Amino acid sequence: MSDSSRDTAEGAGWGSAERGSYRALVPQRTEKLSWLSPRTLWAARNGVLASWFGDPTGRTRGRWVARRTADGAPADKVIRRDDPDRFSFLVVGDTGEGDDPQYAVVPGLLKEGQDTRFAVLASDVIYPVGSADDYGTKFFRPYRDYPAPIYAIPGNHDWYEDLGGFMRVFCDDAPPLPPEPAPRPLTPAWLRSLLWHRPRPDDGRRLDEAREMRSAPAQQADQPGPYWAIDAGPVRIIGIDTGLLGTVDAEQGAWLREVSRGPRPKILVTGSPLYVDGEHHPCPIEGGGTVDDLVRDPGHHYVAAIGGDIHNYQRYPVDVDGRTVQYVVAGGGGAFMHATHTIPRVSVAGVDEQDFRCYPLRGDSLAFYSRLYGRRLRLRRFFTLTEAEATAVITERLGIRPARAPGSAARVTRRTRLVAGLLGTGRRPGRGKRFRLPVRKIYTQLFSPSSATYDPPFFKCFLRLDVAPDAVRLRCYAATGNRAQELDPPVEDEVTIPLV
């Protein structure tokens, strides 16, 4: 097994390394997606409009679900499979940028997933706006050799064109919804409708051709809607759609309460993680209550809650009335990397640094960003930190042990402290609290790297879950983009989750 980032710097992808073979998979005419482009930001404006003028996704989702039910989808939205008591499946989050980081995940995913029964895409299948014509290079092509069905839950980006592309691909080629009556003039809904981004009239003209890349009968997955449950072996896997703003509408909430009942062990897959960056985000349900209330209810027997949206890996083993629920962030499947070095010293719901796991390691995240902004600002000598320097300053600021011992002695200097501060590095609780939170939020929201880096290490990841009658083994595999880790992907984290 390859060294992981917790073993060596080389296992993290640092040092001179040969690029992997994934480049042969990437389409030659790939448009480089940049989240710093005004054109991209304008196309993805619906989330902002929903927050200003009201979120219409609950009503739109209800119309999609009603149509699928009328067309014969099961009313309870449960997919009943014939998997044995022992089987495996994959979870990959935030995949669809269609560029080097997404394709770098593919070789390892195919190797480790060759015997899995199905895969689940957890949030943001297609960037930037979920267009049907983007599915060719961002879904069908990268996963054309994965032999089993792929189910999905949408993320906010899949909703930027009212979920039309997602429903066509995953829900039996659902036709577009008819237009709704025009809202009354001079109302918030009217203002929203004037600015709302909608798909092109000819969107999807290349979709039939793209489908040929995953046309084998064994690869097909017809799901009952944007949220669903899968009964597989001894577990029930429940996927929920948190729309544009990370919330659940009343109709979906009532369904979630119903399918959560009973002693069968359950794993939640959600577009909005419930614990992330050292904070608790319970996910409100319209009309009252939260998704996490349902996860914590002992009568529902949830053992894990896996969320996408944030483009890295995190795990929080939370004690809930004497049992442990594993809360996982799994959004490292292809989109640009969200920093982990901005996560402060973890102390939430009884989980501390000793129990918390993340990938990339905070020191690797800081070193990655320092190189990125050293190039962007043409200040490489000032900004760039070695992985050893980054690990040392993280250790000092958070007051924690390094997850990987530095390969060489590194002294923390004024420069390394200044760079760490400028790049939003977290602190231990109570230190710098007045300034830390605004700086971290500004950094995370405005200065993420977009897709401006195409050289390894990429720090991507995917999950494999091995289910047995008494336990689930969850492993997080890394994808750096280097040949050394490509076909023998390192295991960055592993945990066994009891079912009994």
C-alpha positions in Angstrom: 0.0 0.0 0.0 1.3 3.5 -0.9 2.4 5.9 1.8 -0.3 8.3 2.8 0.1 12.0 3.6 0.2 11.1 7.2 3.3 8.9 6.6 5.5 11.0 4.3 5.6 14.2 2.3 6.0 12.1 -0.8 2.8 10.3 0.1 1.1 13.7 0.0 2.4 14.3 -3.5 5.2 16.7 -2.7 8.7 16.5 -4.2 9.7 15.6 -7.8 7.1 13.2 -9.1 5.9 11.8 -12.4 2.5 13.0 -13.4 -0.1 10.2 -13.7 -1.7 8.8 -16.8 -5.0 10.6 -16.2 -4.0 13.3 -18.7 -4.8 10.9 -21.5 -8.4 10.8 -20.3 -9.0 14.6 -20.3 -10.7 15.9 -23.4 -8.3 18.0 -25.5 -10.7 20.9 -25.9 -11.6 21.4 -22.2 -12.7 24.8 -21.3 -10.8 25.9 -18.2 -13.5 26.9 -15.6 -12.5 29.8 -13.5 -14.6 31.0 -10.5 -12.9 34.4 -10.8 -14.5 35.0 -14.2 -17.4 37.5 -14.1 -19.1 35.4 -16.8 -19.1 32.3 -14.5 -20.2 34.3 -11.5 -23.1 35.8 -13.4 -24.3 32.5 -14.8 -24.3 31.1 -11.2 -26.3 34.0 -9.8 -29.5 32.1 -8.8 -28.2 31.2 -5.3 -27.8 34.9 -4.5 -31.2 35.8 -6.0 -32.8 33.0 -3.9 -31.3 34.5 -0.8 -32.5 38.0 -1.6 -35.9 37.4 -3.1 -37.0 34.0 -1.7 -36.0 30.5 -2.6 -38.3 28.8 -5.1 -36.6 25.4 -5.1 -39.0 23.7 -2.7 -41.9 24.4 -5.1 -39.9 23.4 -8.2 -38.7 20.2 -6.5 -42.3 19.4 -5.6 -43.3 19.7 -9.3 -40.5 17.4 -10.4 -41.3 14.8 -7.8 -45.1 14.9 -8.6 -44.3 14.4 -12.3 -41.9 11.4 -11.5 -44.6 9.8 -9.3 -47.2 10.3 -12.0 -44.9 8.6 -14.4 -44.6 5.5 -12.3 -41.8 6.2 -9.9 -42.4 4.6 -6.4 -44.3 6.9 -4.2 -42.1 6.1 -1.2 -39.0 6.9 -3.4 -37.2 3.8 -2.2 -34.9 1.9 -4.6 -35.0 -1.7 -3.6 -31.9 -3.6 -4.7 -30.9 -7.2 -4.4 -27.4 -6.7 -3.0 -26.2 -9.4 -0.6 -25.5 -8.8 3.1 -21.8 -8.1 2.2 -21.2 -5.6 -0.5 -19.3 -2.3 -1.3 -20.2 1.0 -2.8 -18.5 4.3 -3.5 -19.3 7.9 -2.5 -17.8 10.8 -4.5 -18.7 14.4 -3.9 -18.5 17.6 -6.0 -17.1 16.1 -9.1 -18.0 17.9 -12.2 -15.5 20.6 -13.3 -14.4 18.4 -16.2 -10.7 19.2 -15.8 -7.5 17.7 -14.5 -8.4 17.4 -10.8 -11.6 15.5 -11.7 -9.9 13.1 -14.1 -7.0 12.5 -11.7 -9.5 10.8 -9.4 -10.6 8.3 -12.1 -7.8 5.7 -12.3 -7.7 5.0 -8.5 -11.5 5.1 -8.3 -11.8 2.5 -11.1 -9.2 0.3 -9.4 -10.7 0.4 -5.9 -14.2 0.5 -7.2 -14.1 -2.4 -9.7 -16.0 -4.8 -7.4 -18.4 -2.2 -5.9 -22.1 -2.6 -6.6 -22.9 1.1 -7.2 -21.7 4.6 -6.6 -23.3 7.7 -5.2 -22.4 11.3 -6.3 -22.9 13.5 -3.3 -23.6 17.1 -4.5 -22.6 19.3 -7.5 -22.5 16.8 -10.3 -22.0 19.5 -12.9 -20.3 22.9 -12.6 -20.9 25.8 -13.1 -24.7 25.6 -13.6 -25.8 22.0 -14.1 -26.2 22.3 -17.9 -27.3 19.2 -19.7 -24.7 19.7 -22.4 -21.9 19.6 -19.8 -22.7 16.0 -18.8 -20.6 14.6 -21.7 -17.2 15.7 -20.4 -18.1 16.0 -16.8 -20.0 12.8 -16.1 -20.3 10.3 -18.9 -16.7 10.5 -20.1 -14.9 10.3 -16.8 -17.0 7.5 -15.5 -17.6 5.6 -18.7 -15.5 2.6 -17.5 -17.2 2.4 -14.1 -19.2 -0.8 -14.5 -22.0 -0.3 -12.1 -24.9 2.1 -11.7 -24.3 5.7 -10.4 -27.0 7.4 -8.3 -26.7 11.1 -7.4 -28.1 13.9 -5.2 -28.0 17.4 -6.6 -26.0 20.2 -5.2 -26.6 23.9 -5.4 -24.8 24.2 -8.8 -27.1 21.5 -10.3 -30.0 23.8 -9.2 -28.7 26.8 -11.1 -30.8 25.7 -14.2 -33.8 24.5 -12.1 -32.5 20.9 -12.0 -33.4 20.2 -15.7 -30.1 18.6 -16.7 -29.9 16.5 -13.5 -33.5 15.2 -14.0 -32.8 14.3 -17.6 -29.7 12.3 -16.8 -30.7 10.5 -13.5 -34.5 10.4 -13.6 -35.5 8.7 -16.8 -35.0 11.7 -19.2 -37.6 13.8 -17.6 -38.9 16.5 -20.0 -38.7 20.2 -19.0 -41.3 21.5 -16.6 -43.9 23.8 -18.1 -43.6 27.5 -17.2 -45.4 28.7 -14.1 -47.8 31.6 -14.2 -46.0 35.0 -14.1 -45.8 36.5 -10.6 -47.5 39.7 -9.7 -45.5 42.8 -10.8 -43.3 44.6 -8.3 -43.1 41.6 -5.9 -39.9 39.9 -4.8 -40.9 36.9 -6.9 -41.3 39.2 -9.9 -37.9 40.8 -9.4 -36.3 37.3 -9.0 -38.0 36.1 -12.3 -36.5 39.0 -14.2 -33.0 38.1 -13.3 -33.3 34.3 -13.0 -30.8 32.3 -15.0 -32.5 29.7 -17.2 -31.1 27.0 -19.5 -30.6 27.7 -23.2 -33.6 26.5 -25.4 -31.3 24.0 -27.1 -29.5 22.8 -24.0 -29.0 19.0 -24.1 -28.6 18.7 -27.9 -25.5 16.5 -27.3 -26.9 14.5 -24.5 -28.0 11.4 -26.5 -24.5 11.1 -28.0 -22.9 11.5 -24.5 -25.1 8.7 -23.1 -23.5 6.2 -25.4 -20.4 6.4 -23.1 -22.3 4.7 -20.3 -24.9 2.7 -22.2 -24.3 -0.9 -20.9 -27.4 -2.3 -19.1 -25.4 -2.9 -15.9 -24.5 0.8 -15.7 -28.0 2.1 -15.7 -29.6 3.7 -12.7 -33.2 5.1 -12.7 -33.9 7.0 -9.5 -37.3 8.3 -8.4 -36.3 11.9 -8.0 -33.7 14.3 -6.6 -34.1 12.6 -3.2 -34.4 8.9 -2.6 -33.6 5.9 -0.4 -31.7 2.8 -1.4 -32.3 -0.5 0.5 -29.1 -2.4 -0.1 -28.1 -5.5 1.9 -28.5 -4.7 5.6 -28.5 -0.9 5.3 -30.7 1.9 4.0 -28.9 4.7 2.3 -30.9 8.0 2.2 -30.0 10.8 -0.2 -31.5 14.2 0.4 -31.6 17.3 -1.8 -30.7 20.5 0.0 -31.3 22.8 -3.0 -29.8 26.2 -3.5 -29.5 27.3 0.1 -28.8 24.2 2.1 -32.3 23.6 3.5 -35.0 21.0 3.2 -38.6 21.8 2.2 -41.6 20.6 4.2 -42.7 17.9 1.7 -39.2 16.4 1.6 -38.9 16.7 5.4 -42.1 14.7 5.9 -40.8 12.0 3.6 -37.4 12.0 5.4 -39.2 11.5 8.7 -41.1 8.5 7.3 -38.1 6.7 5.6 -36.0 7.3 8.7 -38.2 5.3 11.0 -37.4 1.7 12.0 -34.3 -0.2 13.3 -32.6 -0.8 10.0 -29.2 0.9 10.1 -29.1 4.1 7.9 -26.5 6.2 6.2 -27.4 9.7 5.2 -26.0 11.3 2.1 -26.6 15.1 1.9 -25.5 18.0 -0.2 -24.9 20.1 2.9 -22.6 18.5 5.6 -24.0 18.7 9.2 -20.5 19.1 10.8 -17.9 21.0 8.8 -14.9 23.3 9.6 -15.3 22.7 13.3 -18.9 23.9 13.3 -22.4 22.3 13.5 -24.8 23.0 10.7 -27.9 21.0 11.5 -29.8 21.8 8.3 -33.3 23.3 8.9 -36.4 21.7 7.7 -39.2 24.0 6.6 -41.9 24.0 9.2 -39.6 23.1 12.1 -36.9 20.7 13.2 -33.6 19.9 11.5 -32.1 17.1 9.6 -29.7 16.4 12.4 -32.6 16.0 14.8 -33.6 13.0 12.7 -30.1 11.7 12.5 -29.7 11.9 16.3 -33.0 10.2 17.1 -32.1 6.7 18.5 -35.2 5.2 16.9 -33.9 6.0 13.5 -30.5 4.2 13.9 -28.4 6.4 11.7 -24.7 5.4 11.9 -23.2 8.0 9.5 -24.1 11.3 7.7 -22.0 12.0 4.6 -22.1 15.5 3.0 -20.7 17.1 -0.1 -20.4 20.8 -1.0 -17.1 21.5 0.8 -14.3 20.3 -1.4 -12.1 18.3 1.0 -12.5 15.4 3.5 -13.4 15.8 7.2 -14.6 13.3 9.8 -16.2 14.0 13.2 -17.1 11.0 15.4 -19.9 12.5 17.5 -21.2 10.7 20.6 -25.0 10.8 20.6 -26.5 9.4 23.8 -23.8 6.7 24.1 -23.5 5.7 20.4 -21.1 7.2 17.9 -22.4 8.8 14.6 -19.7 9.4 12.0 -20.3 12.8 10.4 -18.2 13.0 7.2 -17.4 15.7 4.6 -16.7 14.1 1.3 -16.5 16.8 -1.4 -13.1 16.1 -2.8 -14.1 14.3 -6.0 -12.9 16.8 -8.6 -13.7 20.5 -7.9 -11.1 23.0 -6.7 -9.8 22.3 -3.2 -11.4 24.1 -0.2 -8.7 24.8 2.3 -8.4 22.8 5.5 -5.7 25.1 7.1 -8.5 27.6 7.8 -10.2 25.1 10.2 -9.5 26.2 13.8 -8.5 23.8 16.5 -11.5 21.5 16.6 -13.7 21.4 19.7 -17.3 20.7 18.8 -19.9 18.2 20.1 -17.3 16.5 22.2 -15.0 16.0 19.3 -11.5 17.4 19.7 -8.3 17.3 17.6 -7.4 13.8 18.7 -10.6 12.5 17.2 -10.9 14.8 14.2 -9.5 13.8 10.7 -9.1 15.8 7.6 -7.5 15.5 4.1 -5.5 17.3 3.0 -3.7 17.8 6.2 -3.7 21.5 7.3 0.0 21.9 6.7 -0.3 20.5 3.1 -3.3 22.8 2.5 -1.3 25.9 3.7 1.7 24.9 1.6 -0.6 24.4 -1.5 -2.2 27.8 -1.1 1.1 29.6 -0.4 2.4 28.2 -3.7 -0.7 29.1 -5.6 -0.8 32.7 -4.4 3.0 33.0 -4.7 2.5 32.3 -8.4 -0.7 34.5 -8.8 0.8 37.5 -7.1 4.3 37.0 -8.5 5.7 36.9 -4.9 7.0 33.4 -4.8 10.0 34.0 -2.6 7.8 35.7 0.0 4.6 33.6 -0.1 5.8 30.1 -0.8 6.1 27.9 2.2 7.7 24.4 2.2 5.5 21.7 3.5 7.7 21.6 6.6 7.4 25.3 7.2 3.6 25.1 6.8 3.3 22.2 9.2 5.4 24.0 11.8 3.4 27.2 11.7 0.1 25.3 11.8 1.4 23.4 14.9 2.2 26.7 16.6 -1.0 28.5 15.8 -3.3 25.7 16.7 -1.3 24.2 19.6 -1.5 20.7 18.2 0.7 17.9 17.3 1.7 17.7 13.6 -0.3 14.9 11.8 2.9 14.1 10.0 6.4 14.7 11.4 8.2 17.3 9.3 10.9 15.8 7.0 13.4 18.5 8.1 13.6 20.9 10.9 11.6 24.1 10.1 11.8 27.3 12.0 8.7 29.5 12.4 9.7 33.0 11.4 7.9 36.3 11.1 7.5 35.6 7.4 5.8 32.2 7.9 3.6 33.6 10.6 2.6 36.6 8.3 1.9 34.3 5.3 -0.2 31.9 7.5 -2.2 34.9 8.8 -2.8 36.3 5.3 -3.9 33.0 4.0 -6.6 32.6 6.8 -4.9 29.9 8.9 -7.1 28.9 11.9 -6.2 29.3 15.5 -6.9 27.6 18.8 -10.3 28.7 20.4 -10.1 32.0 22.2 -6.9 33.3 20.4 -7.4 36.0 17.9 -11.2 35.5 18.1 -12.0 39.1 17.3 -10.3 38.9 13.9 -10.1 35.2 13.1 -13.7 34.6 12.0 -14.0 37.5 9.6 -10.6 36.8 8.0 -11.4 33.1 7.6 -14.8 33.7 6.1 -13.5 36.3 3.7 -10.6 34.1 2.7 -12.7 31.0 2.2 -15.5 32.7 0.2 -13.4 35.1 -1.9 -9.9 33.6 -2.2 -10.4 29.9 -2.9 -8.1 28.8 -5.6 -10.8 28.3 -8.3 -9.5 26.0 -10.9 -6.3 27.9 -11.6 -4.0 25.1 -10.7 -3.5 22.1 -13.0 -0.3 20.6 -11.5 -0.3 17.9 -8.8 -0.7 17.4 -6.0 -4.4 18.0 -6.3 -5.5 16.5 -2.9 -8.7 14.9 -4.3 -10.4 11.9 -2.7 -13.2 9.4 -2.8 -14.8 7.0 -0.3 -15.3 3.3 -0.4 -17.8 1.8 2.1 -17.7 -2.0 2.7 -20.9 -3.2 4.2 -21.3 -6.3 6.3 -24.1 -7.5 8.6 -22.5 -6.1 11.7 -20.3 -3.2 10.5 -19.4 -0.8 7.7 -15.8 0.0 7.0 -15.3 3.5 5.6 -12.1 4.4 3.8 -11.0 7.7 2.3 -8.7 7.2 -0.7 -6.5 10.0 -1.9 -5.8 11.1 -5.5 -2.8 13.4 -5.9 -2.4 13.3 -9.7 1.0 11.7 -9.4 1.7 8.4 -10.9 3.1 7.0 -7.6 -0.4 7.2 -6.0 -2.5 6.7 -9.1 -3.1 3.0 -9.3 -2.3 2.3 -5.6 -4.2 5.2 -4.0 -3.3 5.8 -0.3 -5.8 5.3 2.4 -6.0 8.7 4.2 -8.5 7.7 6.8 -10.3 4.5 7.8 -13.0 3.8 10.4 -15.2 0.8 11.2 -18.8 1.7 12.0 -20.7 -0.8 14.0 -24.3 -1.6 12.8 -25.3 -3.7 15.8 
